[in-house]
Amino acid sequence: MTYRAPVDDIMFALRTAAGLPGLIETGVVSVDEETVRAVIEEAGKFGSDVLDPLNGPGDKAGSKLVNGRVETPAGWKAAYQGFVDGGWGALPCPEAHGGQGLPEVVSMAACEIWNSANLSFGLCPLLTQGAIHAIDTHGSAELKRIYLPKMVSGHWPGTMNLTEPHAGSDLGVLRSKAERQADGTYRITGTKIFITYGDHELTENIIHLVLARLPDAPPGTRGISLFLVPKYLVNADGSIGARNDVVCASLEHKLGIHASPTAVMKYGEAGGAVGYLVGEENRGLNTMFLMMNAARLAVGVQGVAIAERATQRAIAYAQDRKQGRSSRGKAGEMSPIIEHADTRRNIMTMKSMTQAARAICLVTARELDIAHHATDPAAKAAAANRAALLTPVAKAFSTDIGIEVASLGVQIHGGMGFIEETGAAQHYRDARILPIYEGTNGIQAIDLVTRKLPLEGGTTVETYIGELLRTAEEVRASNNPEFGRMGERLSDAVTALAEATRWMGTALAKNPEGALAGAQPYLRLFGLAAGGIYLARGALAVVRDGQSGGSNPRIALARFFAENHAALAGGLRDTITTGAESTFLLEPEALAG
Amino acid sequence: MTYRAPVDDIMFALRTAAGLPGLIETGVVSVDEETVRAVIEEAGKFGSDVLDPLNGPGDKAGSKLVNGRVETPAGWKAAYQGFVDGGWGALPCPEAHGGQGLPEVVSMAACEIWNSANLSFGLCPLLTQGAIHAIDTHGSAELKRIYLPKMVSGHWPGTMNLTEPHAGSDLGVLRSKAERQADGTYRITGTKIFITYGDHELTENIIHLVLARLPDAPPGTRGISLFLVPKYLVNADGSIGARNDVVCASLEHKLGIHASPTAVMKYGEAGGAVGYLVGEENRGLNTMFLMMNAARLAVGVQGVAIAERATQRAIAYAQDRKQGRSSRGKAGEMSPIIEHADTRRNIMTMKSMTQAARAICLVTARELDIAHHATDPAAKAAAANRAALLTPVAKAFSTDIGIEVASLGVQIHGGMGFIEETGAAQHYRDARILPIYEGTNGIQAIDLVTRKLPLEGGTTVETYIGELLRTAEEVRASNNPEFGRMGERLSDAVTALAEATRWMGTALAKNPEGALAGAQPYLRLFGLAAGGIYLARGALAVVRDGQSGGSNPRIALARFFAENHAALAGGLRDTITTGAESTFLLEPEALAG
């Protein structure tokens, strides 16, 4: 079945969770709501018409390294050209470099659509955005002039080269080298692994951003510099010049995202690749974190995207497949399985989880927009902190949901789900990378607890939880019978989050290992509470707009999520606050025994 | 890394959860503990030496249909021959037919080992056991005489042929036909799908058990008969005769278990396959349920098996892989990731979940042994009911755990987990079939709630929960500081299970759809409470044996499980008792919208 962009759901989340009308009113978003919707609808068409049909065949064919050249699946090159021609790459980019300057909230909505339609394809522009962001923020005027217009248009996609075989999560130990040259350039040598779209023939050039060390660099993360290394050198007139000393040595054989070429890249096998410093020497990691932070939110959106796609596919199957007789089925006839109670539970879970994760991601995008475009410096700073707080939640919660929903999608298909031709299994495979790349979800949880909770001495998170609590109280105070126990469950969930947060505050000072032990369930609790509240704000908006009554789907999903998923919040709090000690009862040697 | 059978863990679960010493004392198990251990150790050697080395290569090669013949991966045939020669197939079979008559508790322990070492291989004997059981219970004396000795030895493996393209979970609508012949045999025609080991060249014959309808059969499940259909007819002297009219039309291209051939089988393309009635006409489903019930427990054990294998692989990687510095790491050196808090949490979760699921499966096997071999009729009946109660929990809880643990295993490997060569991804793929086949986990949950809770007017489950509660109280009353909050959490968990069970009792009468909506979380709650109690019984046994103090791994894992996983029980109860209504707020049409 064909993917259809959930335009109404996205617009609803933008309005009720991300507060789009307010963003427009205050000038943070400079286009009107109709324009936003039109952009998302057009993106949806490109996703459905161009990207979605390539998704299954691309998975089957995979990208291949043939005689030193990376061959992407049939149709990939034309699709990428269509993407560039449609101006989609330029959507969120700075207007100074030819971009359209659309806000993050719109960019992330489009990002969801590309990745729902075709996760392997969506990765290419996703990483290009991060590279553009890094160059725009820290690159020299010349680098910007030469590279950004072509990257913004999508003609020259970008890559991120961090990982080395021995340096995955721990970048401090990377070994790639950069030697200063008399002409101000550098010569880069080293091997990088897991480089997404590290090589291909989709475009005339590829712009690699590469972390490496100068000979006199201090050890650890303070001795890492960032370099721009083009696949082809660029002549003074902007035309394509000589091949640079960088090659794709091999492609990985992966569980999923087969069409996305994951390359081992060799720099400087013939003496050194020409590189240009981005930012200052030895400050590369800061710039890279800038790229990674943007990419982390986008990966969270990929989690939403795969969940949305898996849900659509499962629903289509559940409407079509008939087995047994449901409570409203006729005697002697089989009912579509979507009428069966346990399938209905599964689909309610898939939809509500997907929508909760989407809301969290779009709210994070909203905060980034405010941080970039608000006029009040205090508002900008507060939004930047809130975006920093929410980014690990957006990344990790949404990508965990991506796997859970994709797995439920397989389950709904029964035996057919296990057959590759059905398509459900691809989502389950593709989704599995999302909690790993751009910082594993374990690292996101640690980032949340150790770096984000202490922001502004704890005020960032306190203020945030206070706002969540006010919504929970509003739901409760409304005494709306349509809301069932939503108010009670959300109140309990946010209270549990507040208690766990206080516990973390103490633990960080007195029992840091205990705080780390609880980081994963804490992030989950955060996601359930925040997601539940965003869905509830949607439900409140429906009531305010006089659209409730009957069984409004927004209210139904918000209530279901609160009563069936946010209901686990108290248990998670107990896990965090009393489960840490037992995590460490076994020393690593005993744990391995 | 090589799989090593967890002999100590299995023996510990057999002793403390399944009560092996008592079973031996009462004569239910007729061999002594040393023999049990020796058998499990020998099985472990066969698993490690023969089956495990074929697992990765078998996944890569897969089984293939070449010129109408199914080719299993290299080494498969010799391994199967070794399995037969070792007498492993005969292990649990009736002695009357050449079996060793070992009890279910030992059989399931061995089953875990085959499936940890090689899930694709383990399926072949698993299904043969079900077929043997059906023939032994309902087959004629002649069928038993001709087929059982060869099946028991493993020379002629068995298959189960239930599913048709339009009849998956709903067997009532199957269309395969059986025509009575003058000689008392039947002619079978029809197409069966998803037939595990439906065809191969491992053995000289294959014995298919096939569900089909007689021309005058009543509609629905009361018109289904069971037939034995050999691939090759068997001459009067027991030698192999003519090829029967059954062929493998194709093999499925699956997400996992690539080495296990999943066949589309065509019966009667040349006039009708010769079949022999097993049991009575139109009573085939009852016999098939007998097979399926045995197979359901074995599939639960497969969940334990894949979880165990994934855990072993993840631990080996976590000991080897160095990243960052742990709290006990030396300055300037990277630490093995097994020292990091979040990896420790993940491994504690993997180990404790695996052991909880193993205990539930072995307890179920214990009840089957008592049901078969006890002398007191009342004890037999009670055990049969308890086995019936626990079977859906063993199947569904353990296979859900299988997926969750395999997914954590990928996560611990980071980027390497997504690379197929690492091996972690295979477990994640293989595990995905387990919640689907032999009755989806949704169907298990419905079976638990609608057919098992009402057993003996609810007494079966009440008595069972009462026993769980006594253990929880014993833990609590012990006031052992090593137990942390284990007593409190388990008390709460079992109480939550009791409350949810009472709610289900009322709902089944007054709100059956609500009961169905809560069936999945109810089964999960049941598994967490029961699993937590079994681990606690192990911890109590350790204390009784004077082996506590320091940090005993049994106590540590029991406590961790209670404080970190059973802690979610209260939330699950709330989901069951107050979340059903919102599951149905959206009619199927709105749900699909």
Interface residues (C-beta under 8 A of the other chain):
Chain A: T163 H166 A167 G168 S169 D170 V173 I193 F194 P219 E252 H253 K254 L255 G256 I315 A318 Q319 K322 Q323 G324 S327 G332 M334 P336 I338 E339 H340 A341 D342 T343 R344 R345 N346 I347 M348 K351 I403 S407 V410 Q411 G414 G415 G417 F418 I419 E420 E421 A425 Y428 R429 R432 I433 P435 I436 Y437 T440 N441 G442 A445 I446 G484 R485 R489 P512 E513 L516 A517 A519 Q520 P521 S551 P553 I555 A556 L557 R559 F560 E563 N564 H565 A567 L568 A569 G570 G571 L572 D574 T575 T578 G579 E581 S582 T583 F584 L585 L586 E587 P588 A590 L591 A592 G593
Chain B: T163 H166 A167 G168 S169 D170 V173 I193 F194 P219 E252 H253 K254 L255 G256 I315 A318 Q319 K322 Q323 G324 S327 G332 M334 P336 I338 E339 H340 A341 D342 T343 R344 R345 N346 I347 M348 K351 I403 S407 V410 Q411 G414 G415 G417 F418 I419 E420 E421 A425 Y428 R429 R432 I433 P435 I436 Y437 T440 N441 G442 A445 I446 G484 R485 R489 P512 E513 L516 A517 A519 Q520 P521 S551 P553 I555 A556 L557 R559 F560 E563 N564 H565 A567 L568 A569 G570 G571 L572 D574 T575 T578 G579 E581 S582 T583 F584 L585 L586 E587 P588 A590 L591 A592 G593
